[in-house]
């Protein structure tokens, strides 16, 4: 079981920002049944709570920083592109605004247009990595996403 994602809340749910807290609570219960100490459960719970972008909780421990980086690495690069399109489809978002795909005359709206999510979130994730290794990997993956989006927009 991946404890940090043991509670699933849809991306467009008003409860989304609570998902990591709910996962931390559920994980704590599971770890207690395995005989974990309260101290280790609390450390693990903090890492789970702090991993989420939408929860906006600063990681305080190395473990929490590593988990946050790992989770954010999953959101970017080619896997991130695939996830973005998958989630956009699940949310029934249009791929892009045909009249203004680059949002030059409108506000970005990643709830309505999947491609807007690159600018509203995915490209910004690189700025928040906690570890040197995470920052290096994020830079590479972000550049891959930028190349992908550039090539895609050539066809739009």
C-alpha positions as CSV (number, residue, x, y, z in Angstrom):
1,X,0.0,0.0,0.0
2,X,1.3,3.5,-0.9
3,X,0.4,5.3,2.3
4,X,0.7,8.8,1.0
5,X,-2.0,8.1,-1.6
6,X,-4.2,5.7,0.4
7,X,-7.1,8.1,0.3
8,X,-8.3,9.1,-3.2
9,X,-10.0,12.5,-3.6
10,X,-10.9,13.7,-7.2
11,X,-8.8,16.6,-8.4
12,X,-11.9,18.8,-8.8
13,X,-13.4,18.0,-5.4
14,X,-13.8,20.8,-2.9
15,X,-12.2,18.3,-0.3
16,X,-9.0,17.9,-2.4
17,X,-6.9,20.0,0.0
18,X,-7.8,17.5,2.8
19,X,-6.7,14.4,1.0
20,X,-3.2,14.2,2.5
21,X,-4.5,14.8,6.0
22,X,-7.0,12.0,5.5
23,X,-4.3,9.7,4.1
24,X,-2.1,10.5,7.1
25,X,-4.8,9.6,9.5
26,X,-5.6,6.3,7.7
27,X,-1.9,5.4,7.4
28,X,-1.5,6.1,11.2
29,X,-4.2,3.6,12.0
30,X,-2.6,1.0,9.7
31,X,0.8,1.6,11.2
32,X,-0.5,1.4,14.7
33,X,-1.9,-2.0,14.0
34,X,1.6,-3.1,12.9
35,X,3.0,-2.0,16.3
36,X,4.7,1.2,15.2
37,X,5.6,3.7,17.9
38,X,3.6,6.9,18.2
39,X,6.8,8.9,17.4
40,X,7.4,7.0,14.1
41,X,3.7,7.2,13.2
42,X,3.8,11.0,13.8
43,X,6.9,11.4,11.6
44,X,5.3,9.4,8.9
45,X,2.0,11.2,9.2
46,X,3.8,14.6,8.8
47,X,5.6,13.4,5.6
48,X,2.2,12.2,4.2
49,X,0.5,15.5,5.1
50,X,3.3,17.6,3.7
51,X,3.7,15.8,0.4
52,X,0.5,17.3,-1.1
53,X,0.7,20.5,-3.3
54,X,-2.9,21.4,-2.5
55,X,-2.4,21.0,1.3
56,X,0.4,23.7,1.3
57,X,2.1,22.2,4.3
58,X,5.9,22.9,4.5
59,X,7.9,19.7,5.0
60,X,10.0,19.8,8.2
61,X,12.0,16.6,8.0
62,X,14.3,15.1,5.3
63,X,11.8,12.2,4.8
64,X,9.0,14.7,4.2
65,X,11.1,16.6,1.8
66,X,12.0,13.5,-0.1
67,X,8.4,12.3,-0.3
68,X,7.2,15.7,-1.5
69,X,9.9,15.8,-4.2
70,X,9.1,12.2,-5.3
71,X,5.4,12.9,-5.5
72,X,5.9,16.1,-7.5
73,X,8.3,14.3,-9.9
74,X,5.4,12.0,-10.7
75,X,3.4,15.1,-11.8
76,X,6.0,16.4,-14.3
77,X,7.9,15.0,-17.3
78,X,6.4,12.7,-19.8
79,X,4.5,10.8,-17.1
80,X,3.1,14.1,-15.9
81,X,2.0,14.9,-19.4
82,X,0.2,11.6,-19.6
83,X,-1.4,12.2,-16.2
84,X,-2.4,15.7,-17.2
85,X,-4.3,14.5,-20.3
86,X,-5.9,11.6,-18.4
87,X,-7.1,13.8,-15.6
88,X,-8.3,16.5,-18.1
89,X,-10.3,13.8,-19.8
90,X,-11.8,12.6,-16.5
91,X,-12.8,16.1,-15.7
92,X,-14.2,16.5,-19.2
93,X,-12.0,19.5,-19.9
94,X,-11.4,20.6,-23.4
95,X,-7.9,20.1,-24.7
96,X,-7.4,23.8,-25.4
97,X,-9.3,27.0,-26.2
98,X,-9.5,27.0,-30.0
99,X,-9.8,30.8,-30.1
100,X,-6.9,31.4,-27.8
101,X,-4.8,28.3,-27.1
102,X,-2.0,30.3,-25.5
103,X,-4.3,32.4,-23.3
104,X,-3.0,35.6,-24.7
105,X,-6.4,37.4,-24.4
106,X,-7.8,35.5,-21.5
107,X,-7.0,34.2,-18.0
108,X,-5.7,30.6,-17.8
109,X,-8.4,28.2,-16.7
110,X,-7.1,24.7,-16.2
111,X,-10.6,23.4,-15.1
112,X,-11.9,24.2,-18.6
113,X,-8.7,23.7,-20.7
114,X,-6.2,20.9,-20.1
115,X,-3.3,22.7,-21.8
116,X,-3.7,25.6,-19.4
117,X,-2.6,23.3,-16.6
118,X,1.0,23.4,-17.8
119,X,1.2,27.1,-17.1
120,X,-1.0,27.2,-14.0
121,X,0.7,24.4,-12.2
122,X,3.1,22.0,-13.9
123,X,5.8,24.4,-15.0
124,X,5.7,26.1,-11.6
125,X,6.4,22.8,-9.7
126,X,10.1,23.0,-10.5
127,X,10.4,26.0,-8.2
128,X,9.4,24.1,-5.1
129,X,11.7,21.1,-4.9
130,X,13.3,20.5,-1.6
131,X,16.4,18.5,-2.4
132,X,19.3,19.0,-4.8
133,X,18.6,15.7,-6.5
134,X,14.9,16.6,-6.8
135,X,15.8,20.0,-8.3
136,X,18.1,18.4,-10.9
137,X,15.4,15.8,-11.9
138,X,12.7,18.5,-11.9
139,X,14.7,20.7,-14.3
140,X,15.1,17.9,-16.8
141,X,11.5,16.8,-16.6
142,X,10.3,20.4,-16.9
143,X,12.4,21.0,-20.0
144,X,10.9,17.8,-21.5
145,X,7.4,19.1,-20.8
146,X,8.2,22.5,-22.4
147,X,9.5,20.8,-25.6
148,X,6.4,18.6,-25.7
149,X,4.1,21.5,-25.3
150,X,6.0,23.6,-27.9
151,X,5.8,20.8,-30.4
152,X,2.1,20.2,-29.7
153,X,1.3,23.9,-30.1
154,X,2.9,23.8,-33.6
155,X,0.1,21.5,-34.6
156,X,-2.7,23.6,-33.1
